[in-house]
């Protein structure tokens, strides 16, 4: 698990430190304020999933948590901000045999969608092929190519996109599967510019 714990209602209001939290301590008055467009992007896994929260199109928080620990924050977030949208990377068939982890990932995709839509939220699913094609121009792109495309987008170079501890860039602290969640969100935002509620 990565990141700090931040009240989830805080994520619905403005850019926050880099985490999605379990508690919601927002006063009633804050809930009446207008919300900025928010997107939650998830790269699902069989036991843990990476996420990135975008507010006004910019990544404001991210991390990786056990799947069970994401259900309650997702429910609370969509209750606080019903206009928020969820986008999840979907499993696609390539005609090859798959194992138990792939099936468990599919189960968790369904659980995330269920908790989100039960509370009235809208969602979308994107395949990895669509993400790679959008960011790199080829469905044969590798993870390193996707990562470089994201660095170029937020950079134009690593020093500006990621930065250092003293001078962090917008992607400072992004690692491992969080890059995939970031790619999911960026692709959705690029291909659906008019679907985010203002």
N, C-alpha and C positions, 0 to 999 in steps of 0.2 A: 504494500500500500504506500502511496505517496501523498504528499501535500499536507496542509494544515486543515484543521476543522473550522469551518465557517458556517454560521447560521444560514440555512438554505434560503430564507426569505431575503437575506442580504444579496444573494446571487441574482435574485429577480429585480433588484433595484439598480445596481451599478457594478462596475468591474470590481472583482474581489480577488483576494489571494487565491492561490492555485489549488483549490479543493472543493469538493462537494461534501457537505456535512449531513449528519443525521438529525440534528435538532433544528427546530423552527421557533425562534423566540421573537418574531416581529410583532411590534405593537399593532393594534387594530388600525390606527391612523395611517400607518405606512401602507397598508393594503389598499387604501382608497386612492393612492397616488398613481398617475399614469405609468405604465410599464414600458420599458424599451423592448424592441423586438429581441427575442431570445431563442436560441437553438441549442439543443443538447445532442451531441453526436457521440455515438457509442461504437467501439470496436469490441464485439462480444467474444467471450471465451467460455469454455466449459465450466470454469470455476471462478475466474476473475474477468472483469471487463474494464477496458480503458474508456475514458470519457473526456470530452472537451465541451465546455459551456461557452457559447458565443453570445455576446450582448452587442447589439448594433453592428453585427458582422465581425467583431473582433474577439479573439479568444481571451477570456477573462479568468477561467479556472480550468484545471485539468488534473487528472490523476488516474490511478488504477485501484480498484477495490474488489473485494469478494462480491460475487453477484448478489447474495442475500443482503449485503449492506447497501446496495444501490436501490433496491425496491422502494423502501420507505422515503428516501430523499426524492426519488422521481415522483412519487405520489404527492408529496408535500409541495414540490416545486410547481407541478401543474395545477395544484389547488390554489397556490398563491398567484401564479401567472398563467391563467388558462389559455392565453394566446401563444404561449411558448410552443415550440414544435420539437419533436423527437425524430432523429434520423439514425438508423442503425445499418451497419454493414450486413448484408444478407449473404448467406451461403449460396453458392452457385454450383451446379453439377458440371463436372468436366469429363464424365464417363468413366472415372476411375473409382475403385473401391475406397470406401472411407471407414474410419473406425469410430469407436464410442465417443471420443471427444467432439467430433463433428455433430453427432446426434444430440449430445448434451448442449452444445452451443445453440443448435436450433431450438431446443426446449427453452433456453434462456432468452433467446430473441422473442419467442412467443410470450414469455412472462413479462418482459419489459414492455412490449406492445400492449399487453393486457392491462397492466397497472396504469399505463399512461392513458389509454383510451377509456378505461373505466372512469377516470376522473375528467373526461371530456377533452383530452388533448388530441391534436392531430399528429400523425406520424408518416414517415416514408422509409422505404428500404432501398438501399443502393448496393449493387454488387461490386466486388473488387475490380472486375473487368471494366465497368463503367468509370470507376474512380481513376484507374490507371490510364485509361484512354483520355479522360478529360484533362488530367494533370500532366501527362507525359506524351500524349499523342499516339500511344501504342498500348495495346492490351498485353504486350510482352514485357513491359517495364518491370523492373525488380523493385524491391523495397527501398534500396539505396537511391534509385532514380526518383521515386516518389518523395523521399525525404529531401533530396536536392531541389526538386521542384517547389516544395514548401518553403525551404530556406530562401530560394530565389524570390518567391512571392513576398515573404515578410522581410527580406533583406534589403538590398539585393545580394548580400553575402552573409556568411556565417557570423562574422563579427557583429553585424547589425541585427540579424534575425535572432540569434541566440544570446550573444553578448557574454558578459562575465558576471561574477557575483557582485562586483562593485558597480557595474553598469549593465544590468540585465536587459536583454531584448525581449520582444513579445513572446518568444518561444523558449526563454530560459527555463530549464528544468524539464522540458519535453524529452522523453526517452521511450525506448522500447515500443510497446503497443500504443502508447499515446500518439505517436506519429500517425498511426493508422486511423485513430479516432479523429485527429486533426484533418487528415485527408478526406474522411467522410464528410465532415462539416464544411470544409472549404468547397468541395465538389457540389454539395447540395446548395450552398449559398450562391455559387457561380451559376448554376443551372436553373435556379428558381428565384431570381431577383425580385419578382413581384409578389411572391407568395408569403413573405414575412409580413406579419401585421405590424403596422406602425403605431 
